[in-house]
Amino acid sequence: MCGRFTLLSDLDQIQQAFHITSVQYDLQARTNIAPGQDIAVLHQDNEKRSLEGFRWGLIPSWAKEAKIGYKMINARAETLSTKASFRSLIARHRVAIIADGYYEWKKEGKEKQPYRFQLQSKEPFAFAGLYDEWESPEDGERIRSCTIITTEPNTMAAEVHNRMPVILTAKALNTWLDPEMIDKDHLQKLLVAYPDKEMIKYPVSKSVGNVANHNAELIEEVPLNSK
């Protein structure tokens, strides 16, 4: 799964990298982004690509309570077409989540060691995601929320975990966000592991496991078996 990630890149860099035409999100540097928080997503309407804030953890439009979102932070690429929460979204409810690193935990005996994954270039990238809009039956609040799609890992990621988030190449991102693309079979083919030769990983402090921690030291490499 993908349960934590980082976004430290500045707005100018992100706008240039993803050809954003409209910014509707207050971007701030974050070292420990967690489920339930608002995150930066790319949403495309016709030819206009905007940076917006969605809650991480999909709340289906038919849900009775918002808390279901904490169980739906990820969606497996292999079962998108069969899961009721996702199968109606892939045609017209696609977004991309902006990040520049993500964390995953490797079980080592009784302990779990977190690792941070990045592109070798250290540039920001985009996870494939789906979104929905939910209206609270109590007060009418409308929430746009999203999930990050995961897939089988590449060789590097498999050393740590049996899943990895779908990181879209530049070409795949353009197709994924194109509102005129509704061919589900073609979209499904985009949901594959990113080439491991273009990625790096390194161990980080176990303190990243606490959502209250968000200091700069979280992204620093540490010796294995450290706290």
GROMACS elastic network, one bead per residue, 0.5 to 0.9 nm:
[ bonds ]
;  ai    aj funct       b0    kb
    1    73     6  0.86470   500
    1    74     6  0.65712   500
    1    75     6  0.87111   500
    1    76     6  0.87480   500
    1   104     6  0.78196   500
    1   148     6  0.89767   500
    1   149     6  0.88610   500
    1   150     6  0.65673   500
    1   151     6  0.87539   500
    1   161     6  0.80878   500
    1   162     6  0.81295   500
    1   163     6  0.55748   500
    1   164     6  0.61625   500
    1   165     6  0.70461   500
    2     5     6  0.77408   500
    2    73     6  0.78972   500
    2    74     6  0.67980   500
    2   102     6  0.73889   500
    2   103     6  0.72127   500
    2   104     6  0.67917   500
    2   148     6  0.74488   500
    2   149     6  0.86399   500
    2   150     6  0.73707   500
    2   163     6  0.79733   500
    2   164     6  0.65976   500
    2   165     6  0.60130   500
    3    33     6  0.84328   500
    3    34     6  0.65278   500
    3    35     6  0.68440   500
    3    73     6  0.73528   500
    3    74     6  0.80933   500
    3   102     6  0.82276   500
    3   103     6  0.72858   500
    3   104     6  0.75015   500
    4    32     6  0.61767   500
    4    33     6  0.54458   500
    4    34     6  0.51757   500
    4    35     6  0.74686   500
    4   102     6  0.59850   500
    4   103     6  0.54949   500
    4   104     6  0.75653   500
    4   208     6  0.86052   500
    4   209     6  0.86402   500
    4   211     6  0.89929   500
    5    30     6  0.85797   500
    5    31     6  0.71053   500
    5    32     6  0.58797   500
    5    33     6  0.52448   500
    5    34     6  0.72038   500
    5    99     6  0.67172   500
    5   100     6  0.77654   500
    5   101     6  0.56897   500
    5   103     6  0.56343   500
    5   104     6  0.88763   500
    5   116     6  0.83241   500
    6    29     6  0.81168   500
    6    30     6  0.57382   500
    6    32     6  0.56751   500
    6    33     6  0.58929   500
    6    98     6  0.89919   500
    6    99     6  0.57360   500
    6   100     6  0.58520   500
    6   101     6  0.50943   500
    6   102     6  0.58748   500
    6   103     6  0.81170   500
    6   219     6  0.85090   500
    7    10     6  0.85830   500
    7    27     6  0.89975   500
    7    28     6  0.80021   500
    7    29     6  0.58555   500
    7    30     6  0.53471   500
    7    31     6  0.64624   500
    7    32     6  0.84226   500
    7    33     6  0.78948   500
    7    40     6  0.88424   500
    7    98     6  0.72719   500
    7   100     6  0.51934   500
    7   101     6  0.68680   500
    7   102     6  0.88863   500
    7   124     6  0.76590   500
    8    28     6  0.74602   500
    8    30     6  0.57873   500
    8    31     6  0.69715   500
    8    99     6  0.79979   500
    8   100     6  0.68481   500
    8   101     6  0.88212   500
    8   124     6  0.85480   500
    9    12     6  0.84387   500
    9    13     6  0.65066   500
    9    14     6  0.67557   500
    9    28     6  0.87731   500
    9    29     6  0.69684   500
    9    99     6  0.82510   500
    9   100     6  0.70099   500
    9   123     6  0.77865   500
    9   124     6  0.66160   500
   10    13     6  0.54995   500
   10    14     6  0.64181   500
   10    15     6  0.87844   500
   10    27     6  0.78512   500
   10    28     6  0.79166   500
   10    29     6  0.74979   500
   11    14     6  0.50877   500
   11    15     6  0.60068   500
   11    16     6  0.85425   500
   11    27     6  0.68240   500
   11    28     6  0.86167   500
   12    15     6  0.51577   500
   12    16     6  0.62030   500
   12    17     6  0.85147   500
   13    16     6  0.53159   500
   13    17     6  0.60436   500
   13    18     6  0.86374   500
   13   123     6  0.86950   500
   13   124     6  0.82550   500
   14    17     6  0.50470   500
   14    18     6  0.60479   500
   14    19     6  0.80213   500
   14    20     6  0.78306   500
   14    98     6  0.84101   500
   14   123     6  0.89853   500
   14   124     6  0.69683   500
   14   125     6  0.89244   500
   15    18     6  0.55099   500
   15    19     6  0.54734   500
   15    21     6  0.76985   500
   15    22     6  0.89054   500
   15    23     6  0.85678   500
   15    51     6  0.84843   500
   16    19     6  0.52664   500
   16    20     6  0.70286   500
   17    20     6  0.81331   500
   17   123     6  0.85621   500
   17   124     6  0.77052   500
   17   125     6  0.85425   500
   18    42     6  0.83810   500
   18    49     6  0.83888   500
   18   125     6  0.87514   500
   18   126     6  0.89069   500
   18   170     6  0.84533   500
   19    49     6  0.71544   500
   19    50     6  0.88861   500
   20    23     6  0.72951   500
   20    42     6  0.80485   500
   20    48     6  0.75944   500
   20    49     6  0.51102   500
   20    50     6  0.55253   500
   20    51     6  0.66940   500
   21    48     6  0.59981   500
   21    49     6  0.54826   500
   21    50     6  0.58216   500
   21    51     6  0.81998   500
   22    48     6  0.74511   500
   22    49     6  0.65499   500
   22    51     6  0.63011   500
   22    52     6  0.86002   500
   23    26     6  0.82041   500
   23    49     6  0.89149   500
   23    50     6  0.56945   500
   23    52     6  0.66198   500
   24    50     6  0.70849   500
   24    51     6  0.57715   500
   24    53     6  0.72283   500
   25    39     6  0.87583   500
   25    40     6  0.69350   500
   25    41     6  0.88790   500
   25    51     6  0.61946   500
   25    53     6  0.54369   500
   26    40     6  0.86219   500
   26    52     6  0.85536   500
   26    53     6  0.80674   500
   27    39     6  0.87965   500
   27    40     6  0.72910   500
   27    53     6  0.89949   500
   30    33     6  0.63672   500
   30   214     6  0.68831   500
   30   215     6  0.83698   500
   30   216     6  0.85918   500
   31   101     6  0.89101   500
   31   208     6  0.86427   500
   31   213     6  0.85843   500
   31   214     6  0.54676   500
   31   215     6  0.66879   500
   31   216     6  0.65904   500
   31   217     6  0.87280   500
   31   218     6  0.66582   500
   31   219     6  0.68116   500
   32   102     6  0.88933   500
   32   103     6  0.87830   500
   32   208     6  0.67048   500
   32   209     6  0.87098   500
   32   210     6  0.87637   500
   32   211     6  0.67604   500
   32   212     6  0.85548   500
   32   213     6  0.71084   500
   32   214     6  0.53721   500
   32   215     6  0.82403   500
   32   218     6  0.77466   500
   32   219     6  0.88780   500
   33    37     6  0.71813   500
   33    38     6  0.87863   500
   33    39     6  0.77852   500
   33   211     6  0.78468   500
   33   214     6  0.83258   500
   34    37     6  0.60472   500
   34    38     6  0.88967   500
   34    39     6  0.89507   500
   34    56     6  0.77086   500
   34   211     6  0.66309   500
   35    38     6  0.83907   500
   35    55     6  0.78916   500
   35    56     6  0.51644   500
   35    57     6  0.59882   500
   35    69     6  0.84210   500
   35    70     6  0.65313   500
   35    73     6  0.65074   500
   36    55     6  0.59686   500
   36    56     6  0.51718   500
   36    57     6  0.60002   500
   36    67     6  0.89290   500
   36    69     6  0.74375   500
   36    70     6  0.65962   500
   36    73     6  0.85278   500
   37    54     6  0.82180   500
   37    55     6  0.55148   500
   37    56     6  0.57178   500
   37    57     6  0.84029   500
   38    53     6  0.56860   500
   38    54     6  0.52245   500
   38    56     6  0.60795   500
   38   145     6  0.84379   500
   39    52     6  0.80395   500
   39    53     6  0.53313   500
   39    54     6  0.55544   500
   39    55     6  0.61238   500
   39    56     6  0.63919   500
   39    97     6  0.74401   500
   39    98     6  0.79990   500
   40    51     6  0.64399   500
   40    52     6  0.57395   500
   40    54     6  0.67537   500
   40    55     6  0.89601   500
   40    96     6  0.86952   500
   40    97     6  0.60836   500
   40    98     6  0.57765   500
   40    99     6  0.82049   500
   41    50     6  0.81119   500
   41    51     6  0.56331   500
   41    52     6  0.53804   500
   41    53     6  0.60941   500
   41    54     6  0.67299   500
   41    95     6  0.64454   500
   41    96     6  0.54694   500
   41    98     6  0.57342   500
   41   126     6  0.84995   500
   41   129     6  0.87465   500
   41   146     6  0.88755   500
   42    49     6  0.66239   500
   42    50     6  0.56889   500
   42    52     6  0.64266   500
   42    53     6  0.88013   500
   42    95     6  0.56377   500
   42    96     6  0.50444   500
   42    97     6  0.62916   500
   42    98     6  0.72210   500
   42   126     6  0.84051   500
   42   177     6  0.80375   500
   43    48     6  0.84009   500
   43    49     6  0.57452   500
   43    50     6  0.53735   500
   43    51     6  0.65382   500
   43    52     6  0.70587   500
   43    94     6  0.75543   500
   43    95     6  0.52489   500
   43    96     6  0.69932   500
   43   177     6  0.69022   500
   44    47     6  0.67627   500
   44    48     6  0.56415   500
   44    50     6  0.61874   500
   44    51     6  0.89129   500
   44    94     6  0.87117   500
   44    95     6  0.76720   500
   44   177     6  0.57891   500
   44   178     6  0.68516   500
   44   179     6  0.69139   500
   45    48     6  0.53467   500
   45    49     6  0.64596   500
   45    50     6  0.81259   500
   45   177     6  0.85657   500
   45   178     6  0.80945   500
   45   179     6  0.66073   500
   46    49     6  0.80540   500
   46   178     6  0.74838   500
   46   179     6  0.63558   500
   46   180     6  0.79473   500
   47   178     6  0.81584   500
   47   179     6  0.87646   500
   49   177     6  0.85134   500
   53   144     6  0.82648   500
   53   145     6  0.87685   500
   54   131     6  0.82956   500
   54   143     6  0.77424   500
   54   144     6  0.53511   500
   54   146     6  0.64244   500
   55    58     6  0.76009   500
   55    59     6  0.89463   500
   55    69     6  0.87517   500
   55   143     6  0.73939   500
   55   144     6  0.62906   500
   55   146     6  0.62410   500
   55   147     6  0.88351   500
   56    69     6  0.75772   500
   56    70     6  0.81642   500
   56    72     6  0.86190   500
   56    73     6  0.62253   500
   56   145     6  0.57583   500
   56   146     6  0.53008   500
   56   147     6  0.62175   500
   56   148     6  0.82525   500
   57    67     6  0.88142   500
   57    68     6  0.79188   500
   57    70     6  0.53278   500
   57    71     6  0.70590   500
   57    72     6  0.51360   500
   57    74     6  0.75178   500
   57   145     6  0.60338   500
   57   146     6  0.55108   500
   57   147     6  0.54305   500
   57   148     6  0.83802   500
   58    66     6  0.87858   500
   58    68     6  0.76398   500
   58    70     6  0.76644   500
   58    71     6  0.81512   500
   58    72     6  0.53283   500
   58    73     6  0.62136   500
   58    74     6  0.82961   500
   58    85     6  0.86113   500
   58   130     6  0.80427   500
   58   131     6  0.65397   500
   58   132     6  0.67866   500
   58   133     6  0.87309   500
   58   144     6  0.82063   500
   58   147     6  0.52148   500
   58   148     6  0.89770   500
   59    62     6  0.81974   500
   59    63     6  0.64637   500
   59    65     6  0.80767   500
   59    66     6  0.59576   500
   59    67     6  0.77867   500
   59    68     6  0.61846   500
   59    70     6  0.85789   500
   59    72     6  0.75672   500
   59    85     6  0.86756   500
   59   131     6  0.83707   500
   59   132     6  0.66951   500
   59   133     6  0.72400   500
   59   134     6  0.63019   500
   59   143     6  0.81194   500
   59   144     6  0.79335   500
   59   145     6  0.60418   500
   59   146     6  0.75581   500
   59   147     6  0.89760   500
   60    63     6  0.53061   500
   60    64     6  0.89471   500
   60    66     6  0.86852   500
   60    68     6  0.83992   500
   60    69     6  0.80665   500
   60    85     6  0.61532   500
   60    86     6  0.84405   500
   60   131     6  0.84247   500
   60   132     6  0.59082   500
   60   133     6  0.69580   500
   60   134     6  0.63377   500
   60   145     6  0.83914   500
   61    64     6  0.86789   500
   61    85     6  0.89189   500
   61   132     6  0.62954   500
   61   133     6  0.56100   500
   61   135     6  0.71026   500
   62    85     6  0.89740   500
   62   134     6  0.73643   500
   62   135     6  0.88629   500
   63    66     6  0.70779   500
   63    68     6  0.74667   500
   63   134     6  0.75190   500
   63   135     6  0.89564   500
   64    68     6  0.85199   500
   64   136     6  0.78962   500
   64   137     6  0.75424   500
   65    68     6  0.63134   500
   65    69     6  0.86273   500
   65   136     6  0.75030   500
   65   137     6  0.84744   500
   66    69     6  0.59993   500
   66    70     6  0.84824   500
   66   134     6  0.80811   500
   66   136     6  0.76657   500
   66   143     6  0.87846   500
   67    70     6  0.59224   500
   67    71     6  0.79254   500
   68    71     6  0.55693   500
   68    72     6  0.68733   500
   69    72     6  0.50387   500
   69    73     6  0.66210   500
   69   145     6  0.79532   500
   69   146     6  0.85967   500
   69   147     6  0.86661   500
   70    73     6  0.60848   500
   71    74     6  0.81040   500
   72    75     6  0.68966   500
   72   146     6  0.84894   500
   72   147     6  0.64245   500
   72   148     6  0.87820   500
   73   146     6  0.73754   500
   73   148     6  0.62559   500
   73   149     6  0.86590   500
   74   129     6  0.86303   500
   74   146     6  0.87492   500
   74   147     6  0.50846   500
   74   149     6  0.55278   500
   74   150     6  0.65293   500
   74   165     6  0.83983   500
   75    78     6  0.87288   500
   75    79     6  0.78474   500
   75    80     6  0.70025   500
   75    86     6  0.77556   500
   75   129     6  0.83732   500
   75   130     6  0.85177   500
   75   147     6  0.63528   500
   75   148     6  0.61429   500
   75   150     6  0.60672   500
   75   151     6  0.87705   500
   76    79     6  0.56551   500
   76    80     6  0.64164   500
   76   148     6  0.86764   500
   76   149     6  0.57567   500
   76   150     6  0.50947   500
   76   151     6  0.61526   500
   76   163     6  0.89811   500
   77    80     6  0.55491   500
   77    81     6  0.85850   500
   77   149     6  0.59282   500
   77   150     6  0.57992   500
   77   151     6  0.55279   500
   77   152     6  0.86271   500
   77   166     6  0.84523   500
   77   188     6  0.74472   500
   77   191     6  0.62992   500
   77   192     6  0.82915   500
   78    81     6  0.77966   500
   78    82     6  0.88028   500
   78   150     6  0.87180   500
   78   151     6  0.72627   500
   78   152     6  0.89595   500
   78   188     6  0.84319   500
   78   191     6  0.87232   500
   79    82     6  0.53646   500
   79    83     6  0.61431   500
   79    86     6  0.85970   500
   79    87     6  0.84551   500
   80    83     6  0.56501   500
   80    84     6  0.83791   500
   80    85     6  0.83984   500
   80    86     6  0.55046   500
   80    87     6  0.53668   500
   80    88     6  0.88857   500
   80    89     6  0.88277   500
   80    90     6  0.77167   500
   80   149     6  0.89291   500
   80   188     6  0.86924   500
   81    84     6  0.80936   500
   81    86     6  0.69881   500
   81    88     6  0.79927   500
   81    90     6  0.82503   500
   81   184     6  0.86394   500
   82    85     6  0.87723   500
   82    86     6  0.77528   500
   82    87     6  0.60382   500
   83    86     6  0.55570   500
   83    87     6  0.57935   500
   83    88     6  0.89784   500
   84    87     6  0.57304   500
   84    88     6  0.73995   500
   85    88     6  0.73581   500
   85    89     6  0.79307   500
   86    89     6  0.52950   500
   86    90     6  0.68245   500
   86   130     6  0.76107   500
   86   131     6  0.88148   500
   87    90     6  0.62156   500
   87    91     6  0.83461   500
   88    91     6  0.68365   500
   88    92     6  0.80792   500
   88    93     6  0.82090   500
   89    92     6  0.58246   500
   89    94     6  0.69575   500
   89   130     6  0.64443   500
   89   131     6  0.70740   500
   89   132     6  0.74431   500
   90    93     6  0.57439   500
   90    94     6  0.60215   500
   90   129     6  0.89358   500
   90   130     6  0.66637   500
   90   131     6  0.88890   500
   90   182     6  0.79838   500
   90   184     6  0.69146   500
   90   187     6  0.79917   500
   90   188     6  0.88279   500
   91    94     6  0.73554   500
   91   179     6  0.84351   500
   91   181     6  0.74787   500
   91   183     6  0.71130   500
   91   184     6  0.62812   500
   91   187     6  0.84445   500
   92   130     6  0.89436   500
   92   179     6  0.65806   500
   92   180     6  0.85419   500
   92   181     6  0.82804   500
   92   182     6  0.68868   500
   93   129     6  0.86690   500
   93   130     6  0.56915   500
   93   131     6  0.54903   500
   93   132     6  0.67428   500
   93   179     6  0.87174   500
   94   128     6  0.77275   500
   94   129     6  0.59142   500
   94   131     6  0.61828   500
   94   146     6  0.89703   500
   94   176     6  0.69352   500
   94   177     6  0.63989   500
   94   178     6  0.88570   500
   94   179     6  0.83690   500
   95   127     6  0.85227   500
   95   128     6  0.65704   500
   95   129     6  0.50242   500
   95   130     6  0.55765   500
   95   131     6  0.66691   500
   95   146     6  0.79651   500
   95   176     6  0.76608   500
   95   177     6  0.63447   500
   96   126     6  0.54982   500
   96   127     6  0.53257   500
   96   129     6  0.51806   500
   96   130     6  0.78132   500
   96   148     6  0.83405   500
   96   168     6  0.84256   500
   96   173     6  0.76356   500
   96   176     6  0.80597   500
   96   177     6  0.74495   500
   97   125     6  0.82324   500
   97   126     6  0.52611   500
   97   128     6  0.65800   500
   97   129     6  0.64348   500
   97   146     6  0.86986   500
   97   147     6  0.88582   500
   97   148     6  0.74326   500
   98   124     6  0.68849   500
   98   125     6  0.58970   500
   98   127     6  0.65230   500
   99   102     6  0.73867   500
   99   123     6  0.89680   500
   99   124     6  0.55898   500
   99   125     6  0.55635   500
   99   126     6  0.61851   500
   99   127     6  0.74779   500
  100   117     6  0.86158   500
  100   118     6  0.63267   500
  100   119     6  0.76516   500
  100   122     6  0.68831   500
  100   123     6  0.62068   500
  100   125     6  0.57823   500
  100   126     6  0.82683   500
  101   116     6  0.63939   500
  101   117     6  0.53707   500
  101   119     6  0.76176   500
  101   122     6  0.82333   500
  101   123     6  0.89987   500
  101   124     6  0.76984   500
  101   125     6  0.82175   500
  102   115     6  0.81917   500
  102   116     6  0.55180   500
  102   117     6  0.53052   500
  102   118     6  0.69077   500
  102   165     6  0.87718   500
  103   114     6  0.63972   500
  103   115     6  0.54524   500
  103   117     6  0.62325   500
  103   204     6  0.87564   500
  103   208     6  0.85407   500
  104   113     6  0.82907   500
  104   114     6  0.54925   500
  104   115     6  0.54040   500
  104   116     6  0.66114   500
  104   117     6  0.78218   500
  104   157     6  0.87012   500
  104   160     6  0.70086   500
  104   161     6  0.69964   500
  104   164     6  0.84667   500
  105   112     6  0.57563   500
  105   113     6  0.53176   500
  105   115     6  0.61115   500
  105   116     6  0.89059   500
  105   160     6  0.64561   500
  105   161     6  0.69309   500
  106   111     6  0.83439   500
  106   112     6  0.52732   500
  106   113     6  0.51313   500
  106   114     6  0.62413   500
  106   115     6  0.75890   500
  106   159     6  0.79300   500
  106   161     6  0.61849   500
  107   110     6  0.71255   500
  107   111     6  0.59425   500
  107   113     6  0.64052   500
  107   114     6  0.88534   500
  107   160     6  0.77561   500
  107   161     6  0.84991   500
  108   111     6  0.52480   500
  108   112     6  0.56171   500
  108   113     6  0.68237   500
  109   112     6  0.77246   500
  111   225     6  0.88646   500
  112   206     6  0.79953   500
  113   160     6  0.88747   500
  113   203     6  0.70903   500
  113   204     6  0.77389   500
  113   205     6  0.80033   500
  113   206     6  0.65002   500
  113   224     6  0.77957   500
  113   225     6  0.74057   500
  113   226     6  0.87550   500
  114   160     6  0.86684   500
  114   202     6  0.85814   500
  114   203     6  0.59101   500
  114   204     6  0.57842   500
  114   205     6  0.69061   500
  114   206     6  0.61024   500
  114   208     6  0.76837   500
  114   209     6  0.80297   500
  115   160     6  0.78245   500
  115   201     6  0.63468   500
  115   202     6  0.53219   500
  115   204     6  0.54919   500
  115   205     6  0.84021   500
  115   221     6  0.87152   500
  116   200     6  0.82825   500
  116   201     6  0.54543   500
  116   202     6  0.55638   500
  116   203     6  0.63165   500
  116   204     6  0.65538   500
  116   219     6  0.72119   500
  116   221     6  0.85360   500
  117   157     6  0.82780   500
  117   199     6  0.70223   500
  117   200     6  0.57591   500
  117   202     6  0.69035   500
  118   121     6  0.80507   500
  118   122     6  0.61247   500
  118   123     6  0.80947   500
  118   124     6  0.85774   500
  118   125     6  0.88538   500
  118   198     6  0.87881   500
  118   199     6  0.56769   500
  118   200     6  0.54404   500
  118   201     6  0.64002   500
  119   122     6  0.51380   500
  119   123     6  0.65151   500
  119   124     6  0.79548   500
  119   125     6  0.79332   500
  119   196     6  0.89619   500
  119   198     6  0.58955   500
  119   200     6  0.60271   500
  119   201     6  0.87082   500
  120   123     6  0.78885   500
  120   197     6  0.83129   500
  120   198     6  0.54758   500
  120   200     6  0.56321   500
  121   124     6  0.87292   500
  121   198     6  0.78976   500
  121   199     6  0.81620   500
  122   199     6  0.88923   500
  125   167     6  0.68791   500
  125   168     6  0.73807   500
  125   169     6  0.81857   500
  125   170     6  0.87784   500
  126   129     6  0.89309   500
  126   166     6  0.83357   500
  126   167     6  0.56951   500
  126   168     6  0.57797   500
  126   169     6  0.80528   500
  126   170     6  0.87880   500
  126   173     6  0.75241   500
  127   148     6  0.65008   500
  127   149     6  0.72773   500
  127   150     6  0.88497   500
  127   165     6  0.65379   500
  127   166     6  0.54508   500
  127   168     6  0.60311   500
  127   173     6  0.88595   500
  128   147     6  0.86094   500
  128   148     6  0.61260   500
  128   149     6  0.56894   500
  128   150     6  0.83139   500
  128   165     6  0.77926   500
  128   166     6  0.56470   500
  128   167     6  0.64019   500
  128   168     6  0.63601   500
  128   173     6  0.78985   500
  128   176     6  0.76295   500
  128   190     6  0.89523   500
  128   191     6  0.75808   500
  129   146     6  0.65151   500
  129   147     6  0.54543   500
  129   149     6  0.55005   500
  129   166     6  0.85135   500
  130   145     6  0.84730   500
  130   146     6  0.54524   500
  130   147     6  0.55394   500
  130   148     6  0.69499   500
  130   149     6  0.76012   500
  131   144     6  0.68944   500
  131   145     6  0.55082   500
  131   147     6  0.64932   500
  132   143     6  0.83273   500
  132   144     6  0.58170   500
  132   145     6  0.57454   500
  132   146     6  0.65210   500
  133   142     6  0.67608   500
  133   143     6  0.55971   500
  133   145     6  0.64054   500
  133   146     6  0.88917   500
  134   141     6  0.81010   500
  134   142     6  0.55600   500
  134   143     6  0.52483   500
  134   144     6  0.64673   500
  134   145     6  0.79102   500
  135   138     6  0.87218   500
  135   139     6  0.83619   500
  135   140     6  0.55487   500
  135   141     6  0.54912   500
  135   143     6  0.64144   500
  135   144     6  0.89927   500
  136   139     6  0.57849   500
  136   141     6  0.51380   500
  136   142     6  0.64159   500
  136   143     6  0.80758   500
  137   140     6  0.58116   500
  137   141     6  0.80852   500
  138   141     6  0.80291   500
  148   165     6  0.67533   500
  148   166     6  0.77362   500
  149   164     6  0.86323   500
  149   165     6  0.58364   500
  149   166     6  0.58312   500
  149   167     6  0.89895   500
  149   191     6  0.78305   500
  150   153     6  0.85940   500
  150   163     6  0.63710   500
  150   164     6  0.53461   500
  150   166     6  0.52681   500
  150   167     6  0.88994   500
  150   191     6  0.79022   500
  150   192     6  0.85074   500
  150   193     6  0.86509   500
  151   162     6  0.88135   500
  151   163     6  0.57327   500
  151   164     6  0.56107   500
  151   165     6  0.61470   500
  151   166     6  0.61170   500
  151   191     6  0.68208   500
  151   192     6  0.61467   500
  151   193     6  0.64256   500
  152   158     6  0.83152   500
  152   162     6  0.66773   500
  152   163     6  0.51680   500
  152   164     6  0.63472   500
  152   165     6  0.86198   500
  152   166     6  0.89276   500
  152   192     6  0.72617   500
  152   193     6  0.64510   500
  153   156     6  0.76596   500
  153   157     6  0.54081   500
  153   158     6  0.53119   500
  153   159     6  0.89771   500
  153   161     6  0.75862   500
  153   162     6  0.60696   500
  153   163     6  0.50722   500
  153   164     6  0.50790   500
  153   165     6  0.81740   500
  153   192     6  0.83889   500
  153   193     6  0.57302   500
  153   194     6  0.82737   500
  154   157     6  0.54118   500
  154   158     6  0.59903   500
  154   159     6  0.89038   500
  154   163     6  0.87234   500
  154   164     6  0.78884   500
  154   192     6  0.89035   500
  154   193     6  0.55563   500
  154   194     6  0.68531   500
  154   195     6  0.67538   500
  154   196     6  0.58350   500
  155   158     6  0.51449   500
  155   159     6  0.67368   500
  155   195     6  0.87382   500
  155   196     6  0.64336   500
  156   159     6  0.55868   500
  156   160     6  0.76343   500
  156   196     6  0.56968   500
  156   197     6  0.83537   500
  156   199     6  0.80630   500
  156   200     6  0.80851   500
  156   201     6  0.79623   500
  157   160     6  0.55563   500
  157   161     6  0.61347   500
  157   162     6  0.75275   500
  157   163     6  0.75569   500
  157   164     6  0.66516   500
  157   196     6  0.76041   500
  157   201     6  0.82851   500
  158   161     6  0.50566   500
  158   162     6  0.53888   500
  158   163     6  0.71986   500
  158   164     6  0.81694   500
  159   162     6  0.80912   500
  160   163     6  0.88911   500
  161   164     6  0.73321   500
  164   167     6  0.86833   500
  164   193     6  0.72876   500
  165   192     6  0.89597   500
  165   193     6  0.77441   500
  165   194     6  0.88421   500
  166   190     6  0.85687   500
  166   191     6  0.59005   500
  166   192     6  0.61739   500
  166   193     6  0.60081   500
  166   194     6  0.69572   500
  167   173     6  0.89002   500
  167   191     6  0.82029   500
  167   192     6  0.80219   500
  167   193     6  0.70925   500
  167   194     6  0.58171   500
  168   171     6  0.78116   500
  168   172     6  0.55191   500
  168   173     6  0.53919   500
  168   176     6  0.84425   500
  168   190     6  0.75388   500
  168   191     6  0.78433   500
  168   192     6  0.84241   500
  168   193     6  0.87696   500
  168   194     6  0.72724   500
  169   172     6  0.50750   500
  169   173     6  0.59591   500
  169   174     6  0.86980   500
  169   190     6  0.89375   500
  169   194     6  0.77098   500
  170   173     6  0.51145   500
  170   174     6  0.64759   500
  170   175     6  0.89203   500
  171   174     6  0.53729   500
  171   175     6  0.65932   500
  171   176     6  0.87393   500
  172   175     6  0.51556   500
  172   176     6  0.59828   500
  172   177     6  0.86370   500
  172   187     6  0.88125   500
  172   190     6  0.61884   500
  172   191     6  0.89352   500
  173   177     6  0.61278   500
  173   178     6  0.84440   500
  173   190     6  0.87672   500
  174   177     6  0.54646   500
  174   178     6  0.60933   500
  175   178     6  0.51822   500
  175   179     6  0.86029   500
  175   181     6  0.69403   500
  175   187     6  0.77726   500
  175   190     6  0.86317   500
  176   179     6  0.81399   500
  176   181     6  0.75608   500
  176   187     6  0.67027   500
  176   190     6  0.78280   500
  177   180     6  0.87836   500
  177   181     6  0.80937   500
  178   181     6  0.55159   500
  178   182     6  0.86848   500
  179   182     6  0.74092   500
  181   184     6  0.83496   500
  181   186     6  0.86969   500
  181   187     6  0.80204   500
  182   185     6  0.88821   500
  182   186     6  0.84296   500
  182   187     6  0.77869   500
  183   186     6  0.54280   500
  183   187     6  0.62821   500
  183   188     6  0.86654   500
  184   188     6  0.59631   500
  184   189     6  0.87126   500
  185   188     6  0.50865   500
  185   189     6  0.65652   500
  186   189     6  0.53312   500
  186   190     6  0.71106   500
  187   190     6  0.54327   500
  187   191     6  0.73103   500
  188   191     6  0.55695   500
  188   192     6  0.85106   500
  189   192     6  0.69678   500
  193   196     6  0.81227   500
  194   197     6  0.87948   500
  194   198     6  0.78370   500
  194   199     6  0.81315   500
  195   198     6  0.56876   500
  195   199     6  0.71404   500
  196   199     6  0.51481   500
  196   200     6  0.76962   500
  197   200     6  0.79779   500
  202   220     6  0.87484   500
  202   221     6  0.60615   500
  202   222     6  0.80135   500
  203   206     6  0.89825   500
  203   219     6  0.89242   500
  203   220     6  0.82645   500
  203   221     6  0.55493   500
  203   222     6  0.57819   500
  203   223     6  0.70962   500
  203   224     6  0.65712   500
  204   207     6  0.84549   500
  204   208     6  0.77667   500
  204   217     6  0.87037   500
  204   218     6  0.64594   500
  204   219     6  0.62660   500
  204   220     6  0.60454   500
  204   221     6  0.50054   500
  204   222     6  0.51983   500
  204   223     6  0.79987   500
  204   224     6  0.82961   500
  204   226     6  0.86167   500
  204   227     6  0.89482   500
  205   208     6  0.61395   500
  205   209     6  0.85295   500
  205   217     6  0.80012   500
  205   218     6  0.60045   500
  205   219     6  0.78708   500
  205   220     6  0.76646   500
  205   221     6  0.75960   500
  205   222     6  0.62888   500
  205   223     6  0.88158   500
  205   226     6  0.69797   500
  205   227     6  0.58863   500
  206   209     6  0.58596   500
  206   210     6  0.82745   500
  206   218     6  0.84379   500
  206   226     6  0.77539   500
  206   227     6  0.55554   500
  207   210     6  0.57390   500
  207   211     6  0.86921   500
  207   213     6  0.68366   500
  207   218     6  0.71815   500
  207   227     6  0.72428   500
  208   211     6  0.69629   500
  208   212     6  0.86534   500
  208   213     6  0.63584   500
  208   214     6  0.76274   500
  208   218     6  0.59631   500
  208   219     6  0.86061   500
  209   212     6  0.87992   500
  209   213     6  0.80418   500
  210   213     6  0.56557   500
  210   214     6  0.87090   500
  211   214     6  0.73101   500
  213   218     6  0.79897   500
  214   217     6  0.83259   500
  214   218     6  0.69795   500
  215   218     6  0.59944   500
  215   219     6  0.84707   500
  216   219     6  0.62346   500
  216   220     6  0.75450   500
  217   220     6  0.52890   500
  217   221     6  0.86424   500
  218   221     6  0.83166   500
  222   225     6  0.85891   500
  222   226     6  0.67802   500
  222   227     6  0.87143   500
  223   226     6  0.58416   500
  224   227     6  0.87785   500
